[in-house]
Amino acid sequence: MRAHEAGWAHAEGARGPTWLQVPADVNDLVAHLWSSTARKVDGVLEVGGVPMTDLVAEHGSPAYVLDEVDFRQRAAAFRDAFADYDVYYAGKAFLCTTVARWVAEEGLRLDVCSAGELTVALAAGFEPAFIGYHGNNKTGAELARAVEAGVGRIVVDSFLEVERVAEIAARTGRRVGVMVRVTAGVEAHTHEYIATAHEDQKFGFSITSGDALEAVRRVQAAAPEGDGGGLLLLGLHSHIGSQIFDSSGFEVAARRVLALHATVARELGVQMPEMDLGGGFGIAYTTQDDPSTPQRLAEEMSAIVAYECRALDLPVPRLSIEPGRAIVGPAMCTVYAVGTVKPVALDGGARRTYVSVDGGMSDNIRTALYDADYSCTLASRSSHATPILSRVVGKHCEAGDIVVKDEFLPGDIAPGDLVAVPGTGAYCRSMASNYNHALRPPVVAVRDGVARVVVRRETEDDLLRTDVGWTGPSQGTDADAAGPAVAAG
């Protein structure tokens, strides 16, 4: 992390990172950061044929804007590139009933990791057999519900969970497909908080310690007898991290996981039919990011598995992947209204302009939590002003409430302007909060010039509904679920 122990203002690069270049035209979009239908018309950002000025006038700001065409294109690209795989969409990235239906319509499966995500999937009518259930601390009640619903696989994460699922399967007489999550000792070249395959972390069974093999033994020992219930050992699941741009980490992980497959076949006499390679493929948040294509990833990962299977004299198992943020991440942007603009003098005569918007860490916590980088653009008009180094910040009572750490915006940026941030589809709405009692923004899907709300804006009544001390209607005005923003300035 680049964070300085004395605070962000003391960190290197207070005049902006070296990779951030002054744009030749501050009105231009960097195409690979945006969804496929995003464009500028007379300076106004349009997504799905909908001008952001019109969208904000109708639905208010801030708002998440979901490009349906782009989402479906990315889902289809992974489906087609990994045609011989089962592709699991990451519900944790962003999930609502509409998106779950899109996922099903595009032929993908769905990964959930909580009772709430399972609830949304089932409410959308998603086929339970195509749902995988993750999580390191699934309760007995959650597991029982998953088994009752008929989810296709449960990814077990501890010895206790193996016991829980086995007991539920035996009690209900059901046969439950199980994958064993393993840690392959591979740390992806990514942020330390989102690298998930090194040994010292909460997920999975270690291969090197022998816990993974023992977990497989216990799952196999709970196999069904006759017509009774029990566990069906499907295979091993490995996940090496997130925001990954190349296949090098997968090569080492696949070798170690397939070696365990061979050990299981040799010592237990069991040929596991499946293997999940994980995923966590990266997206472009700024110009420094260069993600791979689904086709290239599929070719490289398939070649890795085929080579290792030949070396171990193993049949190639049925493979599955989890693209993670790579489908929904670039398909969404967030649009904000500017409230105040404040130039600040830095050491050595440099200046940075703080652009405060009507959202912040309550709708995008990733900058504060992960030191994540984002880009942005003026979305409501064109400008011929000289670009100035800017920091887009939120309205919350925190110095770390930063949306975009460094970006060049027009020098005439002013209250009432709209600013849009690309690449906010993954984890932003999922991790959104009511900090400072903020109301979470709506998700507005756009396509062919039509905008429709798929997740409505929260209202003050929503905020008070769980407050047991509230005894009557709110005294303030209850914001319209899809109402316009108050004009800034």
QUIWOHU-V530796 format. One record per residue. RES is the residue in one small letter. NEAR is the number of other C-alpha atoms within 12 Angstrom. Layout:
RES_NEAR / RES_NEAR
This chain:
m_18 / r_23 / a_21 / h_14 / e_11 / a_10 / g_14 / w_21 / a_23 / h_15 / a_17 / e_18 / g_22 / a_29 / r_30 / g_27 / p_21 / t_14 / w_16 / l_23 / q_22 / v_23 / p_22 / a_16 / d_21 / v_31 / n_33 / d_32 / l_34 / v_28 / a_21 / h_27 / l_35 / w_43 / s_44 / s_30 / t_33 / a_43 / r_28 / k_30 / v_21 / d_17 / g_28 / v_31 / l_41 / e_40 / v_42 / g_34 / g_30 / v_32 / p_34 / m_47 / t_36 / d_26 / l_43 / v_39 / a_26 / e_26 / h_36 / g_40 / s_47 / p_49 / a_54 / y_51 / v_56 / l_53 / d_45 / e_41 / v_30 / d_34 / f_42 / r_33 / q_28 / r_36 / a_41 / a_28 / a_26 / f_41 / r_32 / d_25 / a_26 / f_31 / a_23 / d_19 / y_30 / d_32 / v_41 / y_43 / y_50 / a_45 / g_43 / k_38 / a_38 / f_41 / l_43 / c_37 / t_25 / t_28 / v_41 / a_43 / r_28 / w_33 / v_40 / a_31 / e_22 / e_27 / g_29 / l_40 / r_38 / l_49 / d_46 / v_41 / c_34 / s_29 / a_27 / g_22 / e_33 / l_40 / t_27 / v_28 / a_42 / l_31 / a_20 / a_23 / g_25 / f_35 / e_26 / p_31 / a_26 / f_32 / i_41 / g_46 / y_50 / h_43 / g_28 / n_26 / n_25 / k_28 / t_25 / g_21 / a_17 / e_29 / l_39 / a_28 / r_26 / a_40 / v_38 / e_24 / a_30 / g_27 / v_35 / g_33 / r_41 / i_50 / v_49 / v_46 / d_39 / s_34 / f_26 / l_20 / e_35 / v_44 / e_26 / r_31 / v_46 / a_38 / e_28 / i_30 / a_36 / a_26 / r_20 / t_24 / g_22 / r_31 / r_33 / v_44 / g_40 / v_45 / m_41 / v_50 / r_46 / v_49 / t_43 / a_44 / g_32 / v_31 / e_30 / a_35 / h_26 / t_27 / h_23 / e_22 / y_24 / i_29 / a_30 / t_37 / a_42 / h_31 / e_22 / d_19 / q_23 / k_21 / f_32 / g_41 / f_42 / s_35 / i_35 / t_21 / s_17 / g_19 / d_24 / a_38 / l_35 / e_26 / a_36 / v_46 / r_28 / r_29 / v_44 / q_33 / a_20 / a_30 / a_31 / p_25 / e_17 / g_11 / d_13 / g_21 / g_24 / g_33 / l_43 / l_38 / l_39 / l_35 / g_43 / l_50 / h_49 / s_50 / h_45 / i_48 / g_40 / s_34 / q_36 / i_36 / f_29 / d_31 / s_35 / s_20 / g_36 / f_42 / e_29 / v_28 / a_39 / a_43 / r_32 / r_33 / v_45 / l_44 / a_29 / l_43 / h_41 / a_31 / t_26 / v_30 / a_24 / r_17 / e_15 / l_21 / g_14 / v_26 / q_28 / m_36 / p_26 / e_31 / m_39 / d_43 / l_48 / g_43 / g_43 / g_42 / f_45 / g_37 / i_40 / a_34 / y_37 / t_34 / t_27 / q_20 / d_25 / d_18 / p_27 / s_25 / t_28 / p_35 / q_20 / r_21 / l_33 / a_35 / e_23 / e_24 / m_35 / s_31 / a_20 / i_27 / v_36 / a_25 / y_21 / e_29 / c_25 / r_18 / a_16 / l_23 / d_20 / l_26 / p_23 / v_30 / p_31 / r_26 / l_34 / s_42 / i_42 / e_44 / p_50 / g_39 / r_40 / a_47 / i_51 / v_49 / g_47 / p_48 / a_47 / m_44 / c_50 / t_53 / v_50 / y_49 / a_45 / v_37 / g_30 / t_25 / v_30 / k_24 / p_22 / v_20 / a_16 / l_17 / d_14 / g_9 / g_10 / a_17 / r_20 / r_31 / t_34 / y_36 / v_47 / s_37 / v_44 / d_43 / g_47 / g_48 / m_41 / s_38 / d_48 / n_49 / i_35 / r_34 / t_35 / a_30 / l_24 / y_25 / d_28 / a_33 / d_38 / y_41 / s_39 / c_42 / t_52 / l_48 / a_44 / s_33 / r_30 / s_27 / s_24 / h_19 / a_20 / t_18 / p_26 / i_31 / l_38 / s_39 / r_41 / v_47 / v_43 / g_38 / k_31 / h_26 / c_17 / e_16 / a_17 / g_29 / d_34 / i_39 / v_47 / v_45 / k_42 / d_36 / e_41 / f_39 / l_43 / p_34 / g_27 / d_26 / i_41 / a_29 / p_25 / g_30 / d_38 / l_46 / v_49 / a_49 / v_49 / p_47 / g_49 / t_50 / g_48 / a_43 / y_34 / c_43 / r_43 / s_32 / m_24 / a_30 / s_24 / n_25 / y_23 / n_19 / h_21 / a_28 / l_34 / r_38 / p_43 / p_39 / v_46 / v_43 / a_38 / v_35 / r_28 / d_19 / g_21 / v_24 / a_32 / r_27 / v_27 / v_28 / v_27 / r_28 / r_33 / e_31 / t_25 / e_25 / d_24 / d_23 / l_24 / l_23 / r_16 / t_11 / d_13 / v_9 / g_10 / w_15 / t_12 / g_12 / p_15 / s_18 / q_12 / g_11 / t_12 / d_19 / a_27 / d_23 / a_29 / a_30 / g_25 / p_24 / a_32 / v_22 / a_19 / a_21 / g_15
